[in-house]
Amino acid sequence: MIGRIRGILVEKTPGQALVECGGLGYEVDIPFTAFYHLPEPGQEVTLHTHFVVREDVQSLYGFASRLDRDLFRLLIKVNGVGPKMAAGILSGLEAQQFIHCVEARDIKSLVKLPGVGKKTAERLLIEMPDRIKQLEGQFIPASAGTEAGAADSAQHAMSSHNPADEAEAALIALGYKPQEAARAISKVAKEGVTSEALIRLALRNMIPV
């Protein structure tokens, strides 16, 4: 099991980070909430990880905090929730926001998450409360990088000639329908706003907590 990776951030996009460690470049799948905390490429980064091995694929998932990683591990134990859906849930909601939804039995917010239908949301509300108790005492650190202010640097995370198109593509990759993604981005699109900021604003409007 690969539980943590520390190295130089080579590249980052919503959904994936390339981290060089010991001369090897590791492609790490990340939820958007982890992307927000990444430092600029070229800086050192530490991610808490979970290694998924299946017959047809091997994937390394990375998270900004141990709480996020441990919550991911609890989510994939829920019937019908695989790693991709669990990462999608943690892209739409911060770990503490998700915990709040479960405790408040807020099914309306859960069904707005990509790939989460009513039945899956109901299973989450049934199975997760007892499992969440295992996370007591954990907290979310300020950032995933070793430099203070890494979260602020995420505002300059991506350079694109068309941030709106890049943000829309990221939402589609997350699991939203093209029409939903286009509508969500159009509502928050403003000149000079980065694609990362557009993604965050769109998700906030789609999943109010």
Summary of the structure (lengths in Angstrom):
residues: 209
radius of gyration: 16.4
end to end distance: 33.6
largest distance: 46.4
contacts: 687
relative contact order: 0.15
helix: 47%
strand: 19%
